[in-house]
């Protein structure tokens, strides 16, 4: 699992990433290949904001 590899090198993964990794991966791959894929806009905006916060912490 990728999260185990990331944790092994000392990167802290937010709980929301671990809990939603399947859905995040599904968004990343399905949207490319399935034009009829639909998801909740609010969830995408929320995950984007959380990802930006994680990136800011990671850059410190």
N, C-alpha and C positions, 0 to 999 in steps of 0.2 A: 504494500500500500504506500502511496506517495507520502501521506502524512507521517508515516513512521520514518521514512527516509529524511524528511525535512526536520523532524524532531531530533533525529540522530545527530544532525550537524548543529544543533543548538537553537533552531528557530522555533519560537513560540507560535503555535497556531491558535487563533481565537476559537473559542468554543463554538461560535456560530458557523465557522467553516467546517469543523468536524461534524457538527450536527446536520449540516446542509450540503455536504460535499457531493452527494448523489445528484441533487437538483442543480447545483452549480455546474457540475460536469455535463449534465443533460442540456442545460442552456447553451453551454459553450460548443457542444457538438451538434445538437439537433437543429438549431437555428440555421446552421450552414447548409444542411442537407434536406430540410423539411420546411418548405415555405408555408405550410399550413400550421406550423407549431404556434401555439398560443400560451401565454403565461400572464401572470398578474403584474401589471405595471408597477404597482406600489412595492411589491416584493423586490423587483429588479432595482428600483431606486434605493430601497433600504439596503440591499446588499452592496450596491455601488458605494454608498456612503460609508458603510462599515469597512469595505475594502480600502477605501481612501484613508480612513483612520488607521487601519492596520499598516498600510504603507508608510504613513507618517511615523508611526512607532518604530517600524523596521529601519527607517532611515536614520534614526537617532543614534 
